[in-house]
């Protein structure tokens, strides 16, 4: 059984409402962008591997139904990240390629950081998939510096 925290310790101090609101706002925004980033990164990977990204391949890789993918692709088109060409699949715009590269770099940094902490490469790869979307630029820079100093893979 865990002992109660000392009064005034970080575990018992309630932050002021404005800071609390900002923390939750950032988390909600990260969740919204997470799916977009996952899609554009996967589309980029599929194009790099086979020259195209087809809706059926995206659905299979993400483990979702094709109508789910179709709805998201419509959103990505509206947001300017992808172009759909009849009978040719899905292609990234320049904005989509930039977003995919940024997401991939964040993932790489988080994965290297986790490995530098001693996390196994397979676990680090899986965990980085979630963390990469929620980490701030400041924390990401600290992760990068730590991994460089401690030889993360």
Buried (B, 14 or more C-beta within 10 A) or exposed (E): EEEEEEEEEEEEEEEEEEEEEEEEEEEEEBEEBBBBBBBBBBBBBBBEEEEBBBBEBBBEBBEEEEEEBEEBBEEBBEBEBBBBEEEEBBBBBEEBBEBBEBBBEBBBBBBBBBBBEEBEEEEBBEBBBEBBBBBEEEBBEBBBEBBEEEEBE
